[in-house]
Amino acid sequence: MREVGQDLTATKERVKRLLGVPAIIKIKSARGKCETVNGQISALFPAVFSITLDDGKTRTFPYADVLTGSILFFNPNKKAPQ
């Protein structure tokens, strides 16, 4: 569920500030599954953004996933919560 007072424009700006910055990314998917990966945001588009993982793979997500908390970004110098 999204936080009250958040909108898609503000979410896009938050993601834009992380462009090219290494991060730990926690991806929550269906049925309570969760995946934690290392990578960085490599490209921004009007409806989606791309993340290049440390293993060279690229994954694309909509900004709405960040807005709803399905994707979380953490500083790589700190351990991501499990």
HELIX and SHEET records of a PDB file:
HELIX    1   1 LEU A    8  ARG A   17  1                                  10    
HELIX    2   2 ALA A   30  GLY A   32  5                                   3    
HELIX    3   3 TYR A   63  LEU A   67  1                                   5    
SHEET    1   A 5 THR A  58  PRO A  62  0                                        
SHEET    2   A 5 VAL A  48  LEU A  53 -1                                        
SHEET    3   A 5 CYS A  34  LEU A  44 -1                                        
SHEET    4   A 5 PRO A  22  LYS A  28 -1                                        
SHEET    5   A 5 ILE A  71  PHE A  74 -1                                        
END                                                                             
